[in-house]
């Protein structure tokens, strides 16, 4: 007779596990879903073990087919336990997404083999048999099942341990929990194999699952694995409590800069070590109420009392620490950071605003205006508020089509007249007034609005070309800027051609400008696009040459008709002899490639005459004209080109 009381205890523990899991309100991520599946599978296995045991204890009551069915189903569910655990621990380690197909097959293969063995057992009796007298007999296949389960569980657990150790996310609590799971599972499995009457395997399983819930699952939702600080989930939950209680509080956000560069140079594992060192400094040296790690190198310090004092002390200690290098393993690294304070409820009215501000802090580019002594850049909340106001102005301008296009004439040295102009977008808001392009354009690129704005500008230019009959005044083409985001659109060329067809504009009347940044970051993506544009008759210009990458390979690789020298490059050449040499050699090189040159930022007669002598064919800048509205541009061209 089998002792059912063990299974009854296991069933009660199953209910406790599910209750604890639901009580913790776990996130609906893959890890939580797999653990939930593990708990459900465990409960079903316990239920079918009880049903199977009842049939074997009372053979005179239950038919043989029923006993065979529930016992076979129990083995299926029991087999699932091991492989759900394996999948779960691989998810905890974070290696599943990086697995190749063959490695996934290695994980699945033992499960596939044992499942097939169990499914065909009613015909082969390989796993077990129930004879005509309803006597249960173990088969040789059970040994294979247990060996495969044991080897798979130990192997993939060790694999997960090693990966977490390499990535610096394995701590003692996780190690103890996983090792305990393996030991208890093996002991309970061996005990039930040696002493079949004592159904302890179910109890061992549910105890291990409870351990996973308490130590691993909830821990991973509360504690960030790399830094061992409270996670962003706890941070946002804490903020909700603060807002609901109408309490005064302050959050200090610290964003490490150059994370992408460090990750690219040293690797993700080393980056984790850096995060750990910074987190250790915050925990040991900064006196605040709570400390959190958000994501992507962003830390948060929460103050509930003495807000100004705690922030002032934290800022000074962080500034002093960042003055020195961080000694990590054998390297000495100089880190920089952005730091800011958010106060509730004066500045932040809801915790959703904190989400937005953190995204703003993470996404905003690194600043060049750091304190040269401390390496930190203190950012005021007004910067964020200004950005939000500009975003609202952009949204309103998009809806009302109130962006204005200005035109800066381009002078042809050879023809001694203006033959082109660059279209430049301008934004004036009723409340904010004039908003510089270098302020609002990056925001449109960041949220994707640039694609719609770009087409609005292009359509405005095409409409202007048609209705103003600019070709009759000597204007051969208009230059229109393309952003990197626009160049990633698959149907960009089709959109541009459709607008040109709408206004009966020839492709030769359009020159599209791209920056060196687009060429560098999107080279493979845009190569075919630019070739197609050239074949359609659209000319291309490389903008801001000399401002950043200045890689001659991109001039050779792409079909540029014009190269525009960056205004800062031009200005520097009139201040520094070495820069003059670079400018002269650059002009000679580009001319040798039979590519036309446009010099931007020409502001004096001396600059214009010198650039002309050096062989620059086209000049653009305030010496000739500032960017002007289209009505003024028509009058300007009519006057200058006629005279």
C-alpha positions in Angstrom: 0.0 0.0 0.0 1.2 3.5 -1.0 1.1 6.2 1.7 -1.2 8.9 0.3 -0.7 11.4 3.1 2.6 12.6 1.6 0.7 13.6 -1.6 -2.0 15.3 0.4 0.7 17.4 2.1 2.2 18.2 -1.3 -1.2 19.3 -2.6 -1.6 21.7 0.3 1.9 23.1 -0.3 0.9 23.5 -4.0 -2.0 25.7 -3.0 0.4 27.7 -0.7 2.9 28.2 -3.5 0.2 29.5 -5.9 -1.1 31.8 -3.2 2.3 33.2 -2.5 3.0 33.7 -6.2 -0.2 35.6 -6.8 0.2 37.6 -3.6 3.6 38.9 -4.8 1.9 40.3 -8.0 4.7 39.2 -10.2 5.3 41.0 -13.5 3.9 39.4 -16.6 7.3 38.6 -18.1 8.6 35.4 -19.5 10.2 34.3 -16.3 7.1 34.8 -14.2 5.0 32.9 -16.8 7.4 30.0 -16.8 7.4 29.8 -13.0 3.6 30.0 -13.0 3.5 27.1 -15.5 5.9 25.2 -13.2 3.5 25.6 -10.3 0.4 24.6 -12.3 2.2 21.5 -13.7 3.4 20.6 -10.2 -0.2 20.8 -8.8 -1.5 18.7 -11.7 1.2 16.1 -11.2 0.3 15.9 -7.5 -3.4 15.4 -8.4 -2.7 12.7 -10.9 -0.3 11.0 -8.5 -3.1 10.9 -5.9 -5.5 9.4 -8.5 -2.9 6.9 -9.6 -2.1 5.8 -6.1 -5.8 5.4 -5.3 -6.3 3.1 -8.2 -3.2 1.0 -7.2 -4.3 0.9 -3.6 -7.9 -0.2 -4.5 -7.6 -2.3 -7.7 -11.0 -3.9 -7.1 -12.7 -0.5 -7.6 -11.0 1.0 -10.7 -10.7 -0.5 -14.2 -7.3 -1.2 -15.6 -7.5 1.3 -18.5 -8.3 4.1 -16.0 -5.4 3.2 -13.8 -3.1 3.1 -16.8 -4.3 6.5 -18.0 -3.8 8.4 -14.8 -0.5 6.8 -14.1 0.8 7.5 -17.6 -0.4 11.1 -17.4 1.3 11.5 -14.0 4.7 10.5 -15.5 4.2 13.0 -18.3 3.6 15.8 -15.8 6.4 14.6 -13.6 8.8 14.6 -16.6 7.7 18.2 -17.3 8.9 19.4 -13.9 12.6 19.0 -14.7 12.6 20.7 -18.1 10.4 23.6 -17.0 12.9 24.1 -14.2 15.8 24.0 -16.8 14.0 26.6 -19.0 13.3 28.7 -15.9 16.9 28.8 -14.7 18.2 29.6 -18.2 15.7 32.6 -18.2 17.0 33.7 -14.8 20.5 33.6 -16.1 19.4 35.6 -19.2 21.0 33.2 -21.8 17.9 32.0 -23.7 17.8 34.8 -26.2 21.4 34.3 -27.1 21.0 30.5 -27.7 21.5 29.3 -31.2 19.1 26.8 -32.8 21.3 23.8 -32.2 21.8 24.7 -28.6 18.0 25.0 -28.1 17.7 21.6 -29.7 20.2 20.2 -27.2 18.0 21.5 -24.4 14.8 20.1 -25.9 16.1 16.7 -27.1 16.1 14.8 -23.8 12.7 16.1 -23.1 11.5 15.0 -26.5 13.0 11.5 -26.1 11.5 10.9 -22.6 8.1 12.3 -23.6 7.9 9.9 -26.6 8.9 7.1 -24.3 6.0 7.9 -21.9 3.5 8.4 -24.7 4.2 5.0 -26.3 4.4 3.3 -22.9 0.8 1.8 -23.1 2.1 -0.2 -26.1 5.7 -0.9 -25.0 5.4 -1.0 -21.2 8.9 0.4 -21.2 8.2 2.8 -18.3 5.8 0.7 -16.3 3.1 -1.9 -16.6 -0.1 -2.7 -14.8 -1.0 -6.3 -15.2 -4.4 -7.9 -15.3 -4.4 -8.0 -11.5 -3.7 -4.3 -11.4 -0.3 -4.8 -9.9 2.1 -2.0 -10.7 5.5 -3.0 -12.2 8.4 -0.6 -12.9 10.0 -0.8 -16.4 13.6 -0.3 -17.4 12.7 2.9 -19.2 12.2 4.7 -15.8 16.0 4.4 -15.2 16.6 6.1 -18.5 14.1 8.8 -17.7 15.7 9.6 -14.3 19.2 9.6 -15.7 18.3 12.0 -18.5 16.5 14.2 -16.1 19.3 14.3 -13.6 22.1 14.9 -16.2 20.1 17.6 -17.9 19.2 19.4 -14.7 22.8 19.3 -13.4 24.4 20.2 -16.7 22.2 23.2 -17.5 22.2 24.4 -13.9 26.0 24.5 -14.0 25.9 26.2 -17.4 23.6 28.9 -15.9 25.8 29.3 -12.8 28.9 29.7 -14.9 27.2 32.3 -17.2 25.9 34.3 -14.2 29.4 34.3 -12.7 31.0 35.5 -15.9 28.4 38.3 -16.1 28.8 39.2 -12.4 25.1 38.6 -11.6 25.5 35.4 -9.4 25.2 36.1 -5.7 25.3 33.7 -2.7 21.5 33.7 -2.3 20.8 32.6 -5.9 23.5 30.0 -5.7 22.1 28.5 -2.5 18.6 28.4 -3.9 19.5 26.6 -7.1 21.9 24.2 -5.5 19.2 23.4 -2.8 16.7 22.8 -5.6 19.0 20.2 -7.3 19.9 18.4 -4.0 16.3 18.2 -2.7 15.0 17.1 -6.1 17.7 14.3 -6.4 17.2 13.1 -2.8 13.4 13.0 -3.1 13.6 11.2 -6.5 16.1 8.7 -5.1 14.2 8.1 -1.9 10.9 7.4 -3.8 12.8 5.1 -6.2 14.3 3.1 -3.3 11.2 3.2 -1.1 8.2 3.4 -3.5 5.6 3.4 -0.7 6.8 6.8 0.5 5.5 9.4 -2.0 8.0 12.1 -1.0 8.9 13.4 -4.5 5.9 15.7 -4.7 6.8 17.3 -1.4 10.4 17.8 -2.4 9.3 19.5 -5.6 6.9 21.9 -4.0 9.3 22.9 -1.3 11.9 23.7 -4.0 9.3 25.7 -5.9 8.5 27.7 -2.8 12.2 28.4 -2.4 12.4 29.7 -5.9 9.4 32.0 -5.3 10.8 33.4 -2.1 14.5 33.7 -3.0 14.7 33.9 -6.8 11.5 35.2 -8.3 10.6 37.8 -5.8 14.3 38.7 -5.3 14.8 39.4 -9.0 11.8 41.7 -9.0 13.1 43.5 -5.9 16.9 43.4 -6.3 18.8 44.2 -9.4 21.1 41.2 -10.1 24.2 43.2 -11.2 24.2 46.0 -8.6 22.4 44.3 -5.7 20.4 47.6 -5.3 16.6 47.9 -5.3 15.3 47.5 -8.8 13.4 50.0 -10.9 10.1 48.1 -10.1 10.6 48.8 -6.4 11.5 52.4 -7.3 8.3 53.1 -9.2 6.2 51.3 -6.6 7.8 53.5 -3.9 7.0 56.6 -5.9 3.4 55.6 -6.2 3.3 55.4 -2.4 4.9 58.8 -2.1 2.4 60.4 -4.5 -0.6 58.7 -2.9 0.4 59.9 0.5 1.1 63.5 -0.7 4.5 63.4 0.9 7.4 65.7 0.2 10.3 63.8 -1.3 13.3 64.3 -3.5 14.9 61.9 -6.1 18.5 62.4 -7.1 19.2 60.8 -10.5 22.7 60.0 -11.5 23.3 58.9 -15.1 26.7 57.5 -16.1 27.9 58.8 -19.4 29.7 57.1 -22.3 28.1 53.8 -21.4 27.9 52.7 -25.0 31.6 53.4 -25.5 32.6 51.5 -22.4 30.4 48.6 -23.4 31.9 48.6 -26.9 35.5 48.8 -25.7 35.5 46.6 -22.6 32.4 44.4 -23.0 29.1 44.0 -21.1 30.6 41.9 -18.3 33.2 44.6 -17.5 30.4 47.2 -17.7 28.5 45.2 -15.0 31.6 45.4 -12.8 31.6 49.2 -13.2 28.0 49.4 -12.2 28.7 47.3 -9.1 31.6 49.6 -8.1 29.4 52.7 -8.5 26.6 51.0 -6.6 28.9 50.0 -3.8 30.0 53.6 -3.5 26.4 54.8 -3.3 25.5 52.2 -0.6 28.5 52.9 1.5 29.0 56.6 1.2 25.8 58.4 0.3 23.4 59.1 3.2 19.8 58.9 1.7 16.7 56.9 2.6 16.7 54.5 -0.4 19.0 53.7 -3.3 17.9 52.1 -6.6 19.3 51.0 -9.9 17.0 52.0 -12.8 18.6 50.9 -16.1 21.3 51.7 -18.6 23.7 53.2 -16.0 21.0 55.3 -14.3 20.9 55.3 -10.5 18.3 56.9 -8.2 18.6 58.1 -4.6 15.4 58.8 -2.7 15.2 61.3 0.2 12.2 61.6 2.4 13.6 63.9 5.0 16.1 66.8 5.0 15.7 67.0 1.2 18.0 69.9 0.5 20.7 68.7 3.0 20.7 65.2 1.7 20.9 66.3 -1.9 23.7 68.8 -1.2 25.7 66.2 0.6 25.1 63.6 -2.0 26.0 65.9 -4.8 29.3 67.0 -3.2 30.3 63.5 -2.3 29.5 62.2 -5.8 31.4 65.2 -7.3 34.5 64.4 -5.1 34.4 60.7 -6.0 34.2 61.4 -9.7 37.2 63.6 -9.5 39.3 60.5 -9.1 39.6 57.5 -11.4 37.8 54.2 -10.7 40.2 51.4 -10.2 38.6 48.3 -11.6 40.6 45.1 -11.9 43.8 46.2 -13.7 42.3 49.3 -15.3 42.0 52.9 -14.0 38.9 54.5 -15.6 37.7 58.1 -15.6 33.9 58.2 -15.3 31.6 61.1 -15.9 28.0 61.5 -15.0 24.9 63.7 -15.2 23.2 64.5 -11.9 19.9 66.2 -11.2 17.3 66.6 -8.4 13.6 66.1 -8.8 11.4 67.4 -6.0 7.8 66.3 -5.2 5.3 67.8 -5.4 6.9 71.2 -6.5 8.4 70.0 -9.7 6.9 66.6 -10.4 3.1 66.2 -10.2 2.8 62.5 -10.9 5.1 59.5 -10.9 4.6 59.1 -14.7 6.5 62.4 -15.1 9.4 60.6 -13.5 9.3 57.9 -16.2 9.5 60.6 -18.8 12.3 62.5 -17.1 14.4 59.3 -16.7 13.9 58.6 -20.4 14.9 62.2 -21.1 18.0 61.8 -19.0 19.0 58.4 -20.6 18.3 59.4 -24.1 19.8 62.9 -24.0 23.4 63.1 -25.4 26.4 63.4 -23.2 27.3 67.0 -22.3 30.5 68.7 -23.0 29.9 71.2 -20.2 30.9 69.0 -17.2 32.6 70.5 -14.2 36.3 70.1 -15.2 37.2 69.3 -11.6 34.6 66.7 -10.8 33.5 65.2 -14.1 29.8 65.6 -13.3 27.3 67.8 -15.0 24.5 69.1 -12.8 21.3 69.4 -14.8 18.5 71.6 -13.6 14.8 70.6 -13.9 14.3 73.7 -16.1 16.1 71.9 -18.9 13.6 69.1 -18.8 10.6 71.5 -18.5 12.0 73.5 -21.5 12.2 70.3 -23.5 8.7 69.3 -22.7 7.5 72.8 -23.7 9.3 72.5 -27.0 7.8 69.1 -27.6 4.3 70.6 -27.1 5.2 73.4 -29.5 6.4 70.8 -32.1 3.1 68.9 -31.8 1.0 72.1 -32.2 3.1 73.2 -35.2 2.8 69.8 -36.8 -1.0 69.9 -36.4 -1.3 73.5 -37.6 1.3 73.3 -40.4 2.9 76.3 -38.8 6.6 75.4 -39.5 8.1 77.9 -41.8 10.7 77.3 -44.5 13.4 79.9 -45.0 15.9 79.9 -47.9 19.6 80.9 -47.7 20.9 81.7 -51.2 23.9 80.0 -52.6 26.2 82.0 -54.9 28.0 80.6 -58.0 31.5 81.9 -58.4 31.6 80.9 -62.0 28.2 82.4 -63.1 28.4 85.4 -60.7 24.9 84.9 -59.6 22.7 82.9 -57.2 21.8 79.5 -58.7 20.5 77.7 -55.6 19.4 77.9 -52.0 19.2 75.8 -48.9 15.8 75.2 -47.4 15.9 75.7 -43.6 13.0 75.0 -41.3 12.1 77.6 -38.6 9.7 77.4 -35.7 8.1 80.3 -33.8 5.7 79.4 -31.0 3.2 81.9 -29.6 4.4 81.3 -26.1 8.0 80.3 -26.4 8.9 82.5 -29.3 11.7 81.6 -31.7 13.0 78.0 -31.1 16.4 77.3 -32.7 16.5 74.4 -35.2 19.3 72.7 -33.2 17.0 72.5 -30.3 13.8 71.1 -31.9 15.1 69.0 -34.7 17.0 66.5 -32.4 13.7 66.1 -30.5 11.8 65.3 -33.7 14.5 62.8 -34.7 14.3 61.1 -31.3 10.6 60.5 -31.3 10.3 59.9 -35.1 8.3 63.1 -35.8 11.1 64.0 -38.3 9.7 61.7 -40.9 6.4 63.7 -41.1 8.1 67.0 -40.6 10.6 66.2 -43.4 7.8 65.5 -45.9 6.0 68.7 -44.9 9.1 70.7 -45.6 9.8 68.9 -48.9 6.2 69.5 -50.1 6.5 73.2 -49.1 9.7 73.4 -51.2 8.1 71.7 -54.2 5.1 73.9 -54.0 7.3 77.0 -53.8 9.4 75.8 -56.9 6.2 75.4 -58.9 4.3 78.6 -58.0 7.3 81.0 -57.9 8.8 79.8 -61.2 12.3 80.1 -59.7 14.0 78.6 -62.7 13.1 81.7 -64.6 15.1 83.7 -62.1 18.2 81.5 -62.4 17.6 79.1 -59.5 18.5 75.7 -60.8 17.8 73.6 -57.7 16.9 73.8 -54.0 18.8 71.9 -51.3 16.6 70.0 -48.8 18.1 68.3 -45.7 17.5 64.6 -45.0 17.9 63.2 -41.5 19.2 59.8 -40.6 15.8 58.7 -39.5 14.2 59.6 -42.9 16.9 57.7 -44.7 15.9 54.5 -42.9 12.4 54.6 -44.4 12.0 51.9 -47.1 9.6 54.0 -49.2 11.4 57.3 -48.9 12.2 57.6 -52.5 8.7 56.7 -53.6 7.3 59.4 -51.2 9.7 62.1 -52.6 8.9 61.2 -56.2 5.1 61.3 -55.5 5.4 64.8 -54.1 7.5 65.9 -57.1 5.0 64.4 -59.5 2.2 66.2 -57.7 3.8 69.6 -58.3 5.4 68.7 -61.7 8.9 69.2 -60.3 11.8 67.8 -62.2 14.2 65.7 -60.0 17.0 67.9 -61.3 15.5 70.8 -59.3 16.1 69.0 -56.0 19.4 68.4 -54.2 19.2 66.3 -51.0 21.7 67.1 -48.2 22.8 64.4 -45.8 25.3 64.8 -43.0 28.4 62.8 -42.4 26.7 61.2 -39.4 24.1 59.7 -41.7 26.8 58.4 -44.0 28.8 56.9 -41.1 26.0 55.3 -39.1 23.7 54.2 -42.0 26.2 53.4 -44.8 24.9 50.0 -45.7 21.3 51.0 -45.4 21.5 54.1 -47.6 23.9 53.0 -50.3 21.2 51.5 -52.5 18.9 54.4 -51.8 21.4 57.0 -52.9 22.2 55.1 -56.1 18.5 55.0 -56.9 18.2 58.7 -56.3 21.1 59.4 -58.6 19.5 57.3 -61.3 16.3 59.3 -61.0 18.1 62.5 -61.5 18.2 63.8 -57.9 21.5 65.3 -56.9 23.1 64.7 -53.5 25.2 66.8 -51.2 27.4 65.7 -48.3 26.7 68.4 -45.6 29.0 69.6 -42.8 32.2 68.0 -44.2 35.0 68.7 -41.7 32.8 68.8 -38.6 33.3 65.3 -37.4 34.2 62.1 -39.1 35.6 63.6 -42.3 36.2 60.2 -43.9 37.1 60.5 -47.5 35.8 56.9 -48.1 32.3 58.2 -47.9 32.9 60.7 -50.7 34.3 57.8 -52.8 31.5 55.4 -51.9 28.4 57.5 -52.4 27.4 59.4 -55.5 27.7 62.9 -54.2 27.5 65.9 -56.6 28.4 68.4 -53.9 30.5 68.5 -50.7 29.6 71.3 -48.3 32.4 72.5 -46.1 31.3 73.0 -42.5 31.2 76.6 -41.4 33.4 75.9 -38.3 36.0 74.3 -40.6 36.0 77.4 -42.8 36.2 79.8 -39.9 39.1 78.0 -38.2 41.1 78.1 -41.4 41.2 81.9 -41.1 42.4 81.8 -37.5 45.0 79.0 -37.6 47.7 78.3 -40.2 47.5 74.5 -39.7 43.7 74.6 -40.3 44.4 76.6 -43.5 46.7 73.9 -44.7 44.0 71.3 -44.0 41.4 73.3 -45.8 43.6 73.9 -48.9 44.4 70.2 -49.1 40.8 69.2 -48.6 39.6 71.5 -51.4 42.3 70.2 -53.7 41.4 66.6 -53.0 37.6 67.1 -53.6 38.2 69.0 -56.8 40.5 66.2 -57.9 37.5 63.9 -57.6 35.5 66.2 -59.9 33.0 67.0 -57.1 31.7 70.5 -56.7 32.4 72.3 -53.4 30.0 74.6 -51.4 31.6 76.6 -48.6 29.2 77.4 -45.7 29.6 80.1 -43.1 31.1 82.7 -45.5 30.7 86.0 -43.5 33.4 88.4 -44.8 34.7 89.6 -48.2 38.1 88.2 -47.3 36.7 84.7 -46.8 34.8 84.9 -50.0 37.8 86.0 -52.1 40.1 83.5 -50.5 37.8 80.6 -51.0 37.3 81.6 -54.6 41.1 81.7 -55.2 41.3 78.2 -53.6 38.9 76.9 -56.2 35.6 76.7 -54.2 32.8 76.9 -56.8 29.9 77.9 -54.5 29.6 80.1 -51.5 26.9 80.3 -48.8 26.8 82.5 -45.7 25.7 85.8 -44.1 28.1 87.8 -46.4 25.7 87.0 -49.2 22.4 86.7 -47.3 20.9 85.3 -44.1 18.1 82.7 -44.4 15.0 84.6 -45.5 11.3 83.9 -46.0 10.1 82.8 -49.4 8.5 86.1 -50.4 11.7 88.0 -49.5 13.7 85.3 -51.2 11.8 85.9 -54.5 12.5 89.6 -54.4 16.1 89.1 -53.4 16.8 86.7 -56.4 15.0 88.9 -58.8 17.1 91.9 -57.8 20.5 90.3 -57.4 20.4 88.0 -60.4 19.1 90.7 -62.8 21.6 93.3 -61.6 
